[in-house]
Amino acid sequence: MILRFPGTRGEIEESNQYHRYHSSLVVQSKKANILIDFGTKHNPALEDEINYFNALLITHAHPDHYIWTKKEMAIGIPVFLTKDTLAYSKRSPKNVKIIEEGIKFKIMDLDIIAYKVIHSLRCPAVCYKVMGSKSIVYAPDLIDTEEDKAKVFKDIDVLIADGSSLYTNMVRRKDGKIFGHTRVKTIINWCKKYSIPKLIVTHCGKQIVSMEKEKLAGKILEYSQEAVDVEIAVDGLCRKI
């Protein structure tokens, strides 16, 4: 399985040469070639290759993940998303495939399950567990999973998760409900607890984008204690797992 990151930037004003485009992920297996998320500030190279993917999967309808929140975009490939995501925006893709959270579906040789995550009060989101020769979970925006993490993270080789905050608390509360983002420090602890050997951090926020590389590497080492292989994704990163 090959993982490629056309973009790794969250919905922030800050950017640099390593984090210019909104976060998305390409997953390639022996038979399948899928894209997860397609935001308004996507890598322009995706427009040339978009119709060569077997499918596009959407985590939620915030504009840095779902271009149709802001404008029309005509593409020919099927777009997999939940009813909640489709209902959030007045615009929508033409070739829609509605999925149900917790129900496995198949794209070529990949088995995929969408799990609900806690992130936004108005814009429900999911993470995707993609299972082929290896298994990954892609969760670019979350505080936590609604399903038991022991189930969601069972037998995965790589967790690809939210880099909006390195260590600052970005969890907010309204009317007794929480929303926002968890910290990378917390996600590393999840990896330790659930025996996930590798974490790739994407959807990078201000702390990561603005921090000097040496200081960032030091923070990651402090949190991981080398018990987890942690990598900060950059635009264009490609990894074979």
C-alpha positions in Angstrom: 0.0 0.0 0.0 1.2 3.5 -0.9 0.2 6.6 1.0 0.6 10.0 -0.7 -0.2 13.5 0.8 -1.1 16.1 -1.8 -1.7 18.6 1.0 -1.2 18.7 4.7 -2.4 22.1 5.9 -5.4 22.7 8.1 -7.8 25.6 7.8 -5.3 28.3 9.0 -3.9 31.5 7.5 -0.3 30.4 8.1 1.5 28.4 5.4 5.0 27.6 4.2 6.7 25.6 1.5 5.9 22.3 3.4 2.3 23.0 4.2 0.6 25.0 1.4 -2.5 23.0 0.5 -5.5 21.7 2.4 -5.0 18.2 3.7 -5.9 15.2 1.6 -4.7 11.6 1.2 -4.1 9.3 -1.7 -4.2 5.5 -0.9 -3.0 3.2 -3.6 -3.2 -0.6 -3.5 -2.6 -3.2 -6.1 -6.0 -2.5 -7.7 -7.4 0.7 -6.2 -6.4 4.3 -6.3 -8.5 6.5 -4.0 -8.5 10.1 -2.8 -9.7 11.2 0.6 -10.9 14.8 0.9 -10.8 17.5 -1.7 -10.8 21.0 -0.2 -11.1 24.5 -1.6 -7.3 25.1 -1.4 -6.4 21.7 -2.8 -3.1 20.9 -4.5 -3.7 22.1 -8.1 -2.1 18.9 -9.4 -5.2 17.0 -8.2 -7.3 18.7 -10.9 -5.3 16.9 -13.6 -5.5 13.5 -12.0 -8.9 13.6 -10.2 -10.8 11.6 -12.8 -8.1 8.8 -12.7 -9.0 7.9 -9.1 -11.4 5.1 -8.6 -13.2 7.1 -5.9 -13.2 10.2 -3.7 -14.1 9.8 0.0 -15.1 12.8 2.1 -14.7 13.0 5.9 -17.0 16.0 6.4 -18.3 19.2 4.7 -16.0 21.9 6.1 -14.6 23.7 3.1 -11.0 22.6 3.6 -12.2 19.0 3.0 -15.2 19.4 0.7 -15.0 21.9 -2.1 -18.7 21.8 -2.7 -19.3 23.7 0.5 -18.1 26.8 -1.3 -18.4 26.2 -5.1 -19.3 23.7 -7.8 -16.7 21.3 -9.0 -17.5 18.8 -11.8 -15.8 15.5 -11.6 -16.6 12.1 -13.0 -15.6 9.7 -10.3 -18.0 8.5 -7.5 -17.9 10.5 -4.3 -18.5 8.5 -1.1 -20.0 10.5 1.8 -22.6 10.3 4.5 -26.1 11.7 4.4 -25.1 14.3 6.9 -22.3 15.6 4.8 -24.4 15.7 1.7 -27.2 17.6 3.5 -24.8 20.2 4.9 -24.2 22.0 1.6 -26.5 23.4 -1.1 -24.0 22.1 -3.7 -23.1 18.5 -4.2 -21.1 16.2 -6.5 -22.9 14.6 -9.4 -22.0 10.9 -8.8 -22.8 10.6 -5.1 -22.5 7.3 -3.2 -24.1 7.4 0.3 -22.4 5.4 3.0 -23.5 4.5 6.5 -21.2 4.9 9.5 -20.0 1.5 10.8 -20.9 -0.4 7.7 -18.1 -1.9 5.6 -18.0 -1.1 1.9 -15.6 -2.1 -0.8 -13.6 -0.2 -3.5 -11.7 -2.7 -5.7 -9.4 -4.6 -3.3 -9.9 -2.2 -0.3 -12.4 -2.7 2.5 -13.4 0.6 4.1 -15.4 1.6 7.2 -16.4 5.1 8.2 -16.6 5.8 11.9 -18.2 8.8 13.5 -15.8 11.2 15.2 -16.4 14.1 17.6 -15.3 17.3 15.9 -18.0 19.9 15.0 -21.4 20.6 16.4 -23.0 21.5 13.1 -20.9 19.5 10.6 -20.8 15.8 11.5 -17.5 14.1 10.5 -16.1 10.6 10.1 -12.7 9.0 10.0 -12.0 6.2 7.5 -10.5 2.8 8.3 -9.0 1.5 5.0 -8.0 -2.2 4.9 -5.9 -3.9 2.3 -2.4 -5.4 2.4 -2.0 -3.0 5.4 -4.6 -1.2 7.5 -4.8 2.5 8.2 -7.1 5.0 9.9 -7.4 8.5 8.4 -8.7 11.0 10.9 -7.7 14.5 9.9 -10.2 16.3 12.2 -11.3 15.0 15.6 -11.4 15.2 19.3 -12.2 11.5 19.7 -14.0 8.6 18.0 -17.6 8.0 18.9 -17.1 4.3 18.6 -14.7 2.5 21.1 -11.2 3.3 20.0 -10.2 -0.3 20.7 -12.5 -1.3 17.8 -11.6 1.6 15.4 -7.8 1.2 15.9 -7.8 -2.6 16.1 -5.0 -4.1 14.0 -4.0 -1.0 12.2 -0.5 -0.3 10.9 -0.7 3.4 10.6 -2.8 6.1 12.2 -3.0 9.4 10.1 -4.4 12.0 12.3 -5.1 15.6 13.3 -2.2 18.0 13.6 -4.3 21.1 14.4 -2.7 21.4 17.8 0.6 20.1 19.1 0.0 20.7 22.8 -2.5 23.5 23.2 -6.0 22.6 24.3 -8.4 23.2 21.4 -11.4 21.5 22.9 -14.4 23.8 23.3 -17.8 23.3 25.0 -21.2 24.6 24.1 -24.5 23.5 25.7 -22.8 20.6 27.3 -21.3 19.3 24.0 -17.6 19.4 23.0 -16.1 20.4 19.7 -12.7 21.2 18.2 -9.5 19.2 17.9 -7.4 16.9 20.1 -3.7 17.4 20.6 -0.9 15.5 18.9 0.4 14.7 22.4 -2.9 12.9 23.1 -2.9 11.1 19.8 0.6 9.8 20.5 -0.7 8.4 23.8 -3.5 6.7 21.9 -0.9 5.0 19.7 0.9 3.7 22.8 -2.2 2.5 24.4 -3.6 0.7 21.3 -0.2 -0.6 20.0 -0.2 1.5 16.8 3.4 1.4 15.6 3.3 4.5 13.3 1.6 7.9 13.5 1.6 10.3 10.6 0.4 13.8 11.5 -1.5 15.8 8.9 -4.0 18.7 8.8 -1.3 20.7 10.4 -2.2 23.8 12.4 -0.4 27.0 13.4 1.9 25.4 16.0 3.4 22.9 13.6 3.5 25.2 10.6 5.2 28.0 12.5 7.6 26.0 14.7 11.2 25.6 13.9 12.0 22.0 12.7 14.5 21.3 15.5 12.0 22.4 18.2 9.2 20.4 16.6 11.4 17.3 16.4 12.2 17.7 20.1 8.6 18.0 21.1 7.7 14.9 19.1 10.5 12.9 20.8 9.5 14.2 24.2 5.9 13.0 23.7 6.7 9.7 21.9 9.8 8.6 23.9 10.5 6.5 20.7 7.7 4.1 21.6 5.9 5.3 18.5 7.3 6.2 15.1 5.9 9.7 14.6 6.2 11.6 11.3 4.9 15.1 10.4 3.6 14.9 6.9 4.5 17.6 4.4 2.9 18.3 1.0 4.0 15.7 -1.5 5.1 13.1 1.1 4.9 9.6 -0.2 5.3 6.4 2.0 5.1 2.7 1.1 3.8 0.7 4.0 
